[in-house]
């Protein structure tokens, strides 16, 4: 094995370890966020594995229009559901593996096309990216998008290398994104068609490659198409309502300016969340990347494929922003989560290019990387020393399972009814915990029924802390309070007895 290859592998392993450290908190302590979405998604995975029901749609989304994402997230969760026998911890293992795999994929897919130094530095920026670290620590479908974006960018490079058969893979990945965040898939599809049109005209791409790409894009949508045929084209109508109109804004210049301001704020914030910028003036990062990208594009000594790739990375956020201007409502940050990967890959390429431009640029690059590393070390140290032992109150799995255990243990052998109050109203996480944990440990799932003995499990609203009193006065009403107590997590439990006539 060549010396350069050994060094690359050694550095790659070091970067992977650096990536794993801050992403491993919930993987180690097994105390993870388990809220409304996580409960709903695990009930869907249970429906696939246990009940053998195969869904055609995923979560309802779509802002003002209302439609559904693909069911791919449910099927992906069904794998850890099966392997971990229903334990939701399996989703945390999945997210940990996927988040580290982003770096592994990038390091070994891009080495050939970008060069070793660009790939190493891009991989390092991916490893320490704060938003990627945060998103890796709980299970949510949009957080799969960065993993798919690495593959997407690899196909982009292959297309720029005139390997046009890769167009099918490029569009298939975009279609696959619809199973995790359909807004990302839709806007990235439009942006990619724009770029491919420019490349196609310049390089005269054979039309049949475009046809194959269109077919590949549609394949992941087959479950949604089947659902639409059965339900009066519900998804299609929802998408069109979202694109063409908004119930919030009526179209005056002032109101549209509010839309543009919201879009700009989301794009601006998400750019800086991609980097460790605690000790670096934000304007320096913007200026450095913009100036570096333009210099690479104009440099006649850079090979054409790399110049085109840098041009793609540089202009994609601009094109996406323009596409979103047609959406007349507020954006959500996770709709553009693919841009995190775009930004850090561009930063790696620009840093290596600038390193070759003299001592001043080298001092600047060392300063930037050094300050980012200090910020990463501080954040990782805090996570390992403070967050590793965080109980999490009512939001995490330990608080919820401890509350369920407290009720079962207080009831003893007596069967009981159980009513649950939670601010999101729907009790998906508790329904799942009662099935997975309660039934397995105690052999009984309490019904939502006012039996002779029944309990109230109350998750206080952190904003309106008295909100549950209205629920008690209107929904519960009956029963004499025999016992009431509050757990260290913040949950309130009431034990009630029905009065005998």
C-alpha positions as CSV (number, residue, x, y, z in Angstrom):
1,X,0.0,0.0,0.0
2,X,1.4,3.4,-0.9
3,X,2.5,5.8,1.8
4,X,0.0,8.5,0.7
5,X,-2.9,6.0,0.9
6,X,-1.9,5.0,4.4
7,X,-1.8,8.6,5.5
8,X,-5.2,9.3,3.9
9,X,-6.7,6.3,5.7
10,X,-5.2,7.3,9.0
11,X,-6.5,10.9,8.7
12,X,-9.9,9.6,7.5
13,X,-10.2,7.3,10.6
14,X,-9.3,10.3,12.8
15,X,-12.0,12.4,11.2
16,X,-14.6,9.7,11.6
17,X,-13.7,9.4,15.3
18,X,-14.1,13.2,15.6
19,X,-17.5,13.0,13.9
20,X,-18.6,10.1,16.2
21,X,-17.8,11.7,19.5
22,X,-20.4,14.5,19.7
23,X,-23.0,12.4,17.8
24,X,-22.8,9.5,20.3
25,X,-24.5,11.1,23.4
26,X,-27.9,9.4,23.0
27,X,-26.2,6.4,21.5
28,X,-24.3,5.9,24.8
29,X,-26.8,7.0,27.4
30,X,-29.9,5.6,25.6
31,X,-31.9,8.7,26.8
32,X,-33.2,10.3,23.6
33,X,-36.0,12.7,22.6
34,X,-39.2,10.8,22.1
35,X,-42.0,13.2,21.2
36,X,-45.0,13.5,19.1
37,X,-43.3,12.7,15.8
38,X,-41.2,9.9,17.1
39,X,-44.2,8.2,18.7
40,X,-46.2,8.5,15.5
41,X,-43.4,7.1,13.4
42,X,-42.8,4.1,15.6
43,X,-46.4,3.3,15.6
44,X,-46.2,3.3,11.7
45,X,-43.1,1.0,11.9
46,X,-45.1,-1.3,14.2
47,X,-47.9,-1.3,11.7
48,X,-45.5,-2.6,9.0
49,X,-43.7,-5.2,11.0
50,X,-46.3,-6.5,13.5
51,X,-49.6,-5.7,11.7
52,X,-48.3,-6.3,8.2
53,X,-49.9,-3.1,6.8
54,X,-47.9,-1.5,4.0
55,X,-48.5,2.3,3.9
56,X,-48.5,4.2,0.6
57,X,-48.0,7.6,2.3
58,X,-45.9,9.1,5.0
59,X,-46.4,12.2,7.2
60,X,-48.9,14.9,6.2
61,X,-47.0,18.1,5.2
62,X,-47.4,20.9,2.7
63,X,-48.0,24.1,4.6
64,X,-51.2,25.6,3.3
65,X,-52.0,23.0,0.7
66,X,-51.8,19.8,2.6
67,X,-50.4,16.6,1.1
68,X,-48.2,13.7,2.1
69,X,-44.6,12.7,1.9
70,X,-43.6,9.2,0.7
71,X,-43.6,6.4,3.2
72,X,-39.9,5.6,2.9
73,X,-39.1,6.9,6.5
74,X,-41.6,4.4,7.9
75,X,-40.0,1.5,5.9
76,X,-36.6,2.6,7.0
77,X,-37.6,2.6,10.6
78,X,-39.1,-0.8,10.2
79,X,-35.5,-2.2,10.0
80,X,-34.4,-1.1,13.5
81,X,-37.9,-1.9,14.7
82,X,-37.3,-5.5,13.6
83,X,-33.7,-5.7,14.8
84,X,-34.3,-4.1,18.2
85,X,-37.7,-5.8,18.8
86,X,-39.6,-2.6,18.9
87,X,-37.2,-0.7,21.2
88,X,-37.1,2.9,19.9
89,X,-33.4,3.1,20.8
90,X,-33.0,1.4,17.4
91,X,-33.8,4.7,15.7
92,X,-31.0,6.4,17.6
93,X,-28.6,3.6,16.4
94,X,-29.9,4.2,12.9
95,X,-29.3,8.0,13.1
96,X,-25.8,7.5,14.6
97,X,-24.8,5.2,11.8
98,X,-26.3,7.4,9.1
99,X,-24.7,10.6,10.5
100,X,-21.2,9.0,10.6
101,X,-21.8,7.4,7.2
102,X,-22.1,10.9,5.7
103,X,-18.5,11.5,6.4
104,X,-17.4,8.0,5.4
105,X,-19.2,8.2,2.1
106,X,-17.8,11.6,1.3
107,X,-14.2,10.7,2.1
108,X,-14.2,7.6,-0.1
109,X,-16.5,8.8,-2.9
110,X,-14.9,12.2,-3.6
111,X,-11.2,11.4,-3.2
112,X,-10.8,10.5,-6.9
113,X,-12.6,13.6,-8.2
114,X,-11.7,16.4,-5.8
115,X,-8.3,15.4,-4.6
116,X,-7.1,14.1,-1.2
117,X,-6.6,17.4,0.5
118,X,-10.0,18.8,-0.6
119,X,-11.7,15.6,0.5
120,X,-10.0,15.5,3.8
121,X,-10.8,19.1,4.6
122,X,-14.4,18.8,3.4
123,X,-14.8,15.6,5.5
124,X,-13.4,17.5,8.5
125,X,-15.9,20.3,8.1
126,X,-18.7,17.8,7.8
127,X,-17.5,16.1,10.9
128,X,-17.6,19.3,13.0
129,X,-20.6,20.9,11.4
130,X,-22.8,21.9,14.4
131,X,-26.2,21.5,12.6
132,X,-25.2,18.0,11.4
133,X,-24.2,17.1,14.9
134,X,-27.4,18.4,16.4
135,X,-29.6,16.7,13.8
136,X,-27.9,13.4,14.2
137,X,-29.0,13.0,17.8
138,X,-32.7,12.4,17.4
139,X,-34.7,10.5,14.8
140,X,-36.6,12.7,12.3
141,X,-37.0,12.1,8.5
142,X,-35.6,15.4,7.2
143,X,-32.3,14.5,8.9
144,X,-31.7,11.8,6.3
145,X,-31.4,14.4,3.6
146,X,-27.7,15.3,4.2
147,X,-26.8,11.6,3.7
148,X,-28.6,11.5,0.4
149,X,-27.1,14.9,-0.6
150,X,-23.6,13.4,-0.5
151,X,-24.7,10.8,-3.0
152,X,-26.5,13.5,-5.0
153,X,-23.3,15.6,-5.3
154,X,-21.3,12.5,-6.3
155,X,-23.8,12.0,-9.2
156,X,-23.4,15.7,-10.1
157,X,-19.7,15.2,-10.5
158,X,-20.2,12.1,-12.6
159,X,-22.5,14.1,-14.9
160,X,-19.9,16.9,-15.1
161,X,-17.4,14.2,-16.1
162,X,-19.7,13.4,-19.0
163,X,-20.8,10.1,-17.5
164,X,-24.4,10.8,-18.5
165,X,-25.7,7.5,-17.4
166,X,-25.4,9.0,-13.9
167,X,-28.4,11.3,-14.7
168,X,-30.7,8.5,-13.8
169,X,-29.0,8.1,-10.4
170,X,-29.1,11.8,-9.8
171,X,-32.8,12.1,-10.3
172,X,-33.6,8.9,-8.5
173,X,-31.9,10.3,-5.4
174,X,-33.9,13.5,-5.7
175,X,-37.1,11.4,-5.9
176,X,-36.0,9.4,-2.9
177,X,-35.7,12.6,-0.9
178,X,-39.5,13.0,-1.2
179,X,-39.8,10.2,1.4
180,X,-38.0,12.3,4.0
181,X,-38.8,15.9,3.0
182,X,-40.9,16.5,0.0
183,X,-40.2,20.3,-0.1
184,X,-36.5,19.5,-0.5
185,X,-37.2,17.0,-3.3
186,X,-39.4,19.4,-5.2
187,X,-37.2,22.5,-5.0
188,X,-34.0,20.6,-5.7
189,X,-35.6,18.9,-8.7
190,X,-36.4,22.3,-10.2
191,X,-32.9,23.6,-9.5
192,X,-31.2,20.5,-10.9
193,X,-33.3,20.7,-14.1
194,X,-32.2,24.3,-14.5
195,X,-28.5,23.4,-14.2
196,X,-28.9,20.3,-16.4
197,X,-30.5,22.3,-19.1
198,X,-27.5,24.6,-19.2
199,X,-25.1,21.6,-19.3
200,X,-27.2,19.8,-21.8
201,X,-27.3,22.6,-24.3
202,X,-23.6,23.2,-24.0
203,X,-22.5,19.5,-24.1
204,X,-25.4,18.2,-26.3
205,X,-26.5,15.4,-23.8
206,X,-28.4,12.7,-25.7
207,X,-32.1,13.1,-25.0
208,X,-32.6,9.5,-24.0
209,X,-30.5,10.1,-20.9
210,X,-33.0,12.8,-19.9
211,X,-35.9,10.4,-20.4
212,X,-34.2,7.8,-18.2
213,X,-33.6,10.5,-15.6
214,X,-37.3,11.4,-15.6
215,X,-38.4,7.8,-15.2
216,X,-35.8,7.3,-12.3
217,X,-37.2,10.4,-10.6
218,X,-40.8,9.1,-10.7
219,X,-40.0,5.6,-9.4
220,X,-39.9,6.7,-5.7
221,X,-43.2,8.4,-6.2
222,X,-45.1,5.2,-7.2
223,X,-46.7,4.7,-3.7
224,X,-47.9,8.3,-3.8
225,X,-49.3,7.9,-7.3
226,X,-51.2,4.7,-6.3
227,X,-52.6,6.6,-3.2
228,X,-53.7,9.5,-5.4
229,X,-55.5,7.2,-7.9
230,X,-57.4,5.8,-5.0
231,X,-58.2,9.1,-3.3
232,X,-59.2,11.6,-5.9
233,X,-55.7,13.0,-6.5
234,X,-55.5,14.4,-3.0
235,X,-51.7,14.9,-3.1
236,X,-51.7,16.6,-6.5
237,X,-54.4,19.0,-5.4
238,X,-52.5,19.8,-2.2
239,X,-49.3,20.5,-4.0
240,X,-51.0,22.8,-6.5
241,X,-52.7,24.7,-3.7
242,X,-49.4,25.1,-1.9
243,X,-47.6,26.4,-5.1
244,X,-50.3,28.7,-6.4
245,X,-51.8,30.2,-3.3
246,X,-51.5,31.1,0.3
247,X,-54.2,31.6,3.0
248,X,-51.8,33.7,5.0
249,X,-50.7,36.4,2.5
250,X,-52.9,38.2,0.0
251,X,-50.2,39.6,-2.2
252,X,-49.6,43.2,-1.3
253,X,-46.0,44.5,-1.7
254,X,-45.5,44.8,2.1
255,X,-46.7,41.3,2.7
256,X,-44.6,39.9,0.0
257,X,-41.6,41.7,1.5
258,X,-42.3,39.8,4.7
259,X,-42.1,36.6,2.8
260,X,-38.8,37.5,1.2
261,X,-37.4,38.6,4.6
262,X,-38.4,35.3,6.1
263,X,-36.7,33.4,3.3
264,X,-33.6,35.4,3.6
265,X,-33.4,34.9,7.3
266,X,-33.8,31.1,7.0
267,X,-31.1,30.9,4.3
268,X,-28.8,33.3,6.2
269,X,-29.1,31.4,9.5
270,X,-28.7,28.0,8.0
271,X,-25.5,29.0,6.2
272,X,-23.9,29.9,9.5
273,X,-25.3,26.8,11.3
274,X,-23.2,24.7,8.9
275,X,-20.0,26.0,10.4
276,X,-18.4,26.4,13.9
277,X,-18.5,30.2,13.9
278,X,-18.5,31.1,17.6
279,X,-15.1,32.9,17.3
280,X,-15.2,34.0,13.7
281,X,-16.9,37.2,12.4
282,X,-19.6,36.0,10.1
283,X,-18.7,38.4,7.3
284,X,-15.3,36.8,7.1
285,X,-16.8,33.4,6.3
286,X,-19.0,34.8,3.6
287,X,-16.3,36.9,2.0
288,X,-13.8,34.1,2.1
289,X,-16.1,31.6,0.4
290,X,-17.5,34.0,-2.2
291,X,-14.1,35.4,-3.2
292,X,-12.5,31.9,-3.2
293,X,-15.3,30.3,-5.3
294,X,-15.2,33.2,-7.9
295,X,-11.4,32.9,-8.0
296,X,-11.6,29.2,-8.7
297,X,-14.2,29.6,-11.4
298,X,-12.1,32.3,-13.2
299,X,-8.8,30.5,-12.8
300,X,-7.8,29.0,-16.2
301,X,-5.4,26.6,-14.5
302,X,-8.1,24.6,-12.8
303,X,-9.5,21.7,-14.7
304,X,-12.9,22.2,-16.2
305,X,-14.8,19.6,-14.1
306,X,-13.7,21.1,-10.8
307,X,-14.5,24.6,-12.0
308,X,-18.0,23.5,-13.0
309,X,-18.5,21.7,-9.8
310,X,-17.5,24.7,-7.7
311,X,-19.8,26.8,-9.9
312,X,-22.6,24.4,-9.2
313,X,-22.0,24.5,-5.4
314,X,-21.7,28.3,-5.4
315,X,-24.8,29.0,-7.4
316,X,-27.1,26.2,-6.1
317,X,-28.1,28.2,-3.0
318,X,-28.9,31.3,-5.1
319,X,-31.1,29.2,-7.5
320,X,-32.9,27.5,-4.6
321,X,-33.6,30.9,-3.0
322,X,-35.1,32.1,-6.3
323,X,-37.2,29.0,-6.5
324,X,-38.5,29.5,-3.0
325,X,-39.6,33.0,-3.8
326,X,-42.6,31.5,-5.6
327,X,-43.7,30.0,-2.3
328,X,-45.8,32.7,-0.7
329,X,-45.4,31.7,2.9
330,X,-42.7,31.1,5.6
331,X,-40.0,28.5,5.1
332,X,-38.9,25.9,7.6
333,X,-35.1,25.4,8.1
334,X,-35.1,21.7,7.3
335,X,-36.5,22.3,3.8
336,X,-32.9,23.4,2.8
337,X,-30.9,20.9,4.9
338,X,-29.1,19.7,1.7
339,X,-27.3,23.1,1.6
340,X,-25.3,22.3,4.7
341,X,-23.4,19.7,2.8
342,X,-23.0,22.0,-0.2
343,X,-21.5,24.8,2.0
344,X,-19.0,22.6,3.8
345,X,-17.8,20.9,0.6
346,X,-17.3,24.2,-1.1
347,X,-15.4,25.5,2.0
348,X,-13.0,22.5,1.8
349,X,-12.3,23.1,-1.9
350,X,-11.8,26.9,-1.4
351,X,-9.5,26.4,1.6
352,X,-7.1,24.1,-0.3
353,X,-7.1,26.5,-3.3
354,X,-6.3,29.5,-1.0
355,X,-3.5,27.5,0.7
356,X,-1.6,27.6,-2.6
357,X,-1.8,31.5,-2.8
358,X,0.9,32.4,-0.3
359,X,1.8,32.9,3.4
360,X,-1.0,35.4,4.2
361,X,-3.7,33.0,2.9
362,X,-2.2,30.1,4.8
363,X,-2.2,32.1,8.1
364,X,-5.9,33.0,7.4
365,X,-6.8,29.4,6.7
366,X,-5.0,28.1,9.8
367,X,-6.8,30.7,11.9
368,X,-10.2,29.8,10.5
369,X,-9.7,26.1,11.0
370,X,-8.1,26.6,14.4
371,X,-11.0,28.7,15.7
372,X,-13.5,26.3,14.3
373,X,-11.7,23.5,16.0
374,X,-11.7,25.3,19.4
375,X,-15.5,25.8,19.1
376,X,-15.9,22.1,18.2
377,X,-13.8,21.0,21.2
378,X,-15.7,23.2,23.6
379,X,-19.1,22.0,22.3
380,X,-18.0,18.3,22.4
381,X,-16.6,18.7,25.9
382,X,-19.9,20.2,27.1
383,X,-21.9,17.4,25.5
384,X,-19.8,14.6,27.0
385,X,-19.6,16.2,30.5
386,X,-23.1,17.7,30.8
387,X,-25.6,16.3,28.3
388,X,-24.4,12.7,28.7
389,X,-26.1,12.6,32.1
390,X,-29.1,14.9,31.2
391,X,-32.3,13.3,32.4
392,X,-34.4,15.3,30.0
393,X,-37.6,15.9,32.0
394,X,-40.8,15.1,30.2
395,X,-39.3,15.2,26.7
396,X,-36.9,12.2,26.7
397,X,-37.6,8.5,26.9
398,X,-36.5,7.9,30.4
399,X,-38.8,10.5,31.8
400,X,-41.7,9.0,29.9
401,X,-41.0,5.4,30.8
402,X,-40.4,6.3,34.5
403,X,-43.8,8.0,34.6
404,X,-45.5,4.9,33.1
405,X,-43.6,2.7,35.5
406,X,-44.7,4.8,38.5
407,X,-48.3,4.3,37.6
408,X,-48.0,0.5,37.1
409,X,-46.1,0.1,40.3
410,X,-48.6,2.2,42.3
411,X,-51.5,0.2,40.9
412,X,-49.9,-3.1,41.7
413,X,-51.9,-6.1,40.5
414,X,-55.0,-4.1,40.1
415,X,-56.1,-3.2,36.6
416,X,-56.8,0.5,36.0
417,X,-57.7,3.0,33.4
418,X,-55.4,5.7,32.1
419,X,-56.0,9.2,30.6
420,X,-53.0,11.1,29.3
421,X,-52.7,14.9,28.8
422,X,-49.9,16.2,26.5
423,X,-49.7,19.7,24.9
424,X,-49.7,18.3,21.3
425,X,-53.0,16.6,22.2
426,X,-52.3,13.4,20.3
427,X,-50.7,10.9,22.6
428,X,-48.6,8.9,20.1
429,X,-45.4,8.5,22.2
430,X,-47.4,7.3,25.2
431,X,-49.5,4.9,23.1
432,X,-46.3,3.4,21.8
433,X,-44.5,3.2,25.1
434,X,-47.6,1.5,26.7
435,X,-47.5,-1.1,23.9
436,X,-43.7,-1.6,23.8
437,X,-42.8,-1.2,27.5
438,X,-45.9,-1.4,29.5
439,X,-47.3,-4.6,28.0
440,X,-43.9,-6.3,28.0
441,X,-43.1,-5.4,31.6
442,X,-46.5,-5.7,33.2
443,X,-48.6,-7.7,30.8
444,X,-51.4,-5.2,30.5
445,X,-52.2,-2.1,28.5
446,X,-54.6,0.2,30.5
447,X,-57.6,1.4,28.5
448,X,-58.7,5.0,28.3
449,X,-61.6,4.2,30.5
450,X,-62.9,5.4,33.9
451,X,-62.6,2.1,35.7
452,X,-63.0,1.8,39.4
453,X,-59.4,3.0,39.6
454,X,-58.0,5.2,37.0
455,X,-55.0,7.5,36.6
456,X,-54.3,10.8,35.0
457,X,-50.8,11.2,33.5
458,X,-50.2,14.9,32.9
459,X,-47.4,16.4,30.8
460,X,-47.5,20.1,31.8
461,X,-47.5,22.6,29.0
462,X,-44.2,24.5,29.4
463,X,-45.8,27.7,28.1
464,X,-49.3,27.6,29.6
465,X,-48.7,25.6,32.7
466,X,-52.4,25.6,33.8
467,X,-53.6,24.3,30.5
468,X,-54.2,20.8,31.8
469,X,-56.7,22.1,34.4
470,X,-59.2,22.8,31.6
471,X,-58.8,19.3,30.3
472,X,-59.5,17.9,33.8
473,X,-62.6,20.1,34.2
474,X,-64.1,19.2,30.8
475,X,-62.9,15.8,29.8
476,X,-62.2,14.0,33.0
477,X,-64.7,15.6,35.5
478,X,-65.4,12.3,37.4
479,X,-63.7,10.5,40.2
480,X,-62.4,11.3,43.6
481,X,-58.7,12.2,43.8
482,X,-57.2,9.6,46.1
483,X,-53.6,10.6,45.5
484,X,-51.6,13.2,43.5
485,X,-47.9,13.6,43.1
486,X,-45.2,15.1,40.8
487,X,-42.2,13.2,39.5
488,X,-38.7,14.6,39.2
489,X,-39.2,14.7,35.4
490,X,-42.1,17.2,35.9
491,X,-44.9,14.7,35.1
492,X,-48.0,15.0,37.3
493,X,-49.9,11.9,38.3
494,X,-53.4,11.7,39.8
495,X,-54.9,8.5,41.1
496,X,-58.7,8.6,41.1
497,X,-61.5,6.4,42.3
498,X,-65.0,6.3,40.8
499,X,-67.6,6.8,43.5
500,X,-69.8,3.8,44.0
501,X,-73.6,4.4,43.8
